[in-house]
Amino acid sequence: MKHSHEAKRSLFLSSVQAQAVWAASAVLLLLVFCGVAYSTDDPDSLTFPLSLCALYLSAAAGGIAAVRLSGDGIMSGLLSGAITMVLIWILALLPLPESHVELPMSLVYTALVIPASAVGAAVGHRKKEKPGMKTKLKKNIR
């Protein structure tokens, strides 16, 4: 029973710690995409798609970080995505200028962070090697 509680705590803590990776990658991607958009003739037309791209790529990076920190499977990515979604909703409460996106679509775009993070967790999950894999690999190389 004690072991199960420690695994849940590790899963939650790793998902919370993955938010630092999510935030850092989001800032970095937004800076890069701002440079890309600014270099075009009409940067306003690229603002929305590049912002969504940065959101989902950074959510995937957060999912990768969560699964690497916890060693668990997709569940850590789902939990990391849910935490990311809540953080985005909290950030949406800031008094910023309104966007052209209506509320239902905004909720859909934000909710899609969870599957993006789960995909990142699936991609970043380390597969356990089978006992004879290294010897088979060495034989194939020779």
Summary of the structure (lengths in Angstrom):
residues: 142
radius of gyration: 18.8
end to end distance: 47.4
largest distance: 63.8
contacts: 406
relative contact order: 0.15
helix: 79%
strand: 0%
